[in-house]
Amino acid sequence: MALVVFLHGPSSSGKSTLAAELRRRAVRPFLHLSIDHLRDSGAWDPASYPDWRGARPGFFSGFHAAVAGFAAAGNDLILEHILDTPGWQAELQGLLAAHDVLFVGLHTPLFALQQREASRGDRIIGSAAQDFHSVHAGLTYDITLDGTASVSDSARRVLAALKDPLPRSGFFA
C-alpha cells in the first residue's frame, strides 16, 4: 500500500511550492506527479492536438491510471491535481481505493490567485478565477490550508497529519 498526498486547489494556489517543501522535509521519498511536469518537460503539448477537447478525457484517464500504477508499485506520491471535471474524483477513488490518501485542500484568496497567475505568465488569464469558484465545491478534505500562509508551516501541518495508520480519507466520501 502506498501513501498519496493529494494536493488540490485552484491554478496558482501554491500546490507546486508546497510539494517541493514537502519533499525537502519528508523523511521518506515521494514521487511528485503533476500535469505541469508533463507539459514543462515537453512530454505533452496540448497545443499539438488538433482536437484537444476531444482528446482531453483519454489523456486524463491515462494520467489517472499512471498515478495509480505508481502507487500500486509501492511508490509514495505527492499528487498535484485539480478535480475540475465531473467523474474524475470517482475515477480516482476507484483507482486509489487500496492506498492511503491524505486529501489536502489549498484555499487561496482570489486576489492572490489572480496576482500569481499574472506574474507567472504561463497561465491562461482567468483560469484561476474559474477554478476558485468551483474546485472546492462538495469536497471533504482531510486537512485544509491557506495558500498564502508560510509554506514551511503548511508543510509541517501536512507532515504532522501523516499518522500511521492514516484514517480513511475524506477523499473517499
Secondary structure as UniProt FT lines:
FT   STRAND          3..8
FT   TURN            11..12
FT   HELIX           15..25
FT   STRAND          31..33
FT   HELIX           35..41
FT   HELIX           46..48
FT   TURN            50..51
FT   HELIX           52..72
FT   TURN            73..74
FT   STRAND          77..81
FT   TURN            86..87
FT   HELIX           88..96
FT   TURN            97..98
FT   STRAND          100..107
FT   HELIX           110..120
FT   TURN            125..126
FT   HELIX           127..132
FT   TURN            133..138
FT   STRAND          143..146
FT   TURN            147..148
FT   HELIX           151..160
FT   HELIX           170..172
//
